[in-house]
């Protein structure tokens, strides 16, 4: 009896990141929820980016990652960093950005009172 037919790993596929995330995914719910919030009014840091220095990560994207990690029992900054590299839903939420664990940790530290509310 033959084996189950598998795909060639080197085959290129024409697909978008959006197509790889299920329409009913929790990531889409988190994305819509955070996009509906007024982060500036809520007091989140770095909501008005500076034109000087290295560009900052969008605080909305980091909040999405934080909520996604909380929902999926990924609370450490290092696990969230790894998720941005290997997890399709986390990659989709971050729009391909891959923040360092220190960036994620600093976001949490700088916005601790807002995250508890």
C-alpha positions in Angstrom: 0.0 0.0 0.0 1.5 3.4 -0.9 2.1 6.2 1.5 -0.1 9.3 1.8 0.8 11.8 -0.9 2.7 14.8 0.5 3.8 18.1 -0.9 7.2 19.2 -2.1 8.6 21.6 0.5 10.5 23.5 -2.2 7.3 24.2 -4.2 6.4 27.9 -4.3 2.8 28.7 -3.5 0.9 31.9 -4.3 -0.8 32.7 -1.1 -1.1 35.7 1.2 -0.6 35.8 5.0 -4.3 36.8 5.2 -5.4 33.6 3.4 -3.5 31.5 5.9 -5.5 32.8 8.9 -8.9 31.3 9.5 -11.8 33.7 9.0 -13.1 32.7 12.5 -9.7 33.0 14.2 -9.3 34.7 17.6 -6.6 36.7 15.9 -9.1 38.4 13.7 -11.3 39.2 16.7 -8.4 40.7 18.6 -7.4 42.7 15.6 -10.8 44.2 15.1 -11.2 44.9 18.9 -7.8 46.7 19.2 -8.4 48.7 16.0 -11.7 50.0 17.5 -9.9 51.4 20.6 -8.6 54.9 21.1 -5.1 54.1 22.3 -4.1 57.7 22.7 -7.1 58.4 24.8 -6.4 55.4 26.9 -2.9 56.7 27.6 -0.7 54.1 25.8 2.9 55.2 25.1 4.3 55.9 21.6 0.9 56.5 20.0 2.3 59.6 18.2 5.5 58.4 16.5 8.5 60.7 16.3 10.3 61.4 13.1 13.7 61.1 14.8 15.6 57.9 15.4 14.6 54.4 14.6 10.9 53.9 13.9 9.0 52.5 16.9 6.7 49.5 16.7 3.0 50.4 16.6 1.6 50.1 20.1 -1.7 48.8 18.7 0.2 45.9 17.1 2.1 45.2 20.4 -1.2 45.3 22.3 -2.7 42.8 19.8 0.3 40.5 20.3 0.0 40.8 24.1 -3.7 39.9 24.0 -3.1 37.1 21.6 -0.4 35.7 23.9 -2.6 36.1 27.0 -5.4 34.2 25.2 -3.0 31.4 24.2 -1.0 31.0 27.4 2.1 32.7 25.9 2.9 35.2 28.6 6.7 35.4 28.4 8.3 38.0 26.1 10.6 35.4 24.7 7.7 33.1 23.8 5.9 36.0 22.1 9.0 36.9 20.2 9.3 33.3 19.0 5.6 33.3 18.0 6.2 36.3 15.8 8.7 34.1 13.9 6.8 30.8 13.6 3.1 31.3 14.4 1.1 32.4 11.4 -1.6 34.1 13.5 0.9 36.1 15.5 2.8 37.0 12.2 -0.6 38.2 10.8 -1.4 40.3 13.8 2.1 41.9 13.7 1.9 42.4 9.9 5.2 40.6 9.6 7.0 42.6 12.2 9.2 40.6 14.5 9.9 42.6 17.7 12.7 41.6 20.1 11.7 40.2 23.5 13.0 43.4 25.1 10.6 45.5 23.0 7.7 43.3 24.1 8.8 43.5 27.7 9.3 47.2 27.6 5.8 47.7 26.1 4.3 45.7 29.0 6.4 47.6 31.6 5.6 51.0 30.1 1.9 50.3 29.9 1.3 48.1 32.9 -1.5 50.3 34.3 -3.4 50.4 31.0 -3.1 46.6 30.5 -4.6 45.9 33.9 -7.6 48.1 33.3 
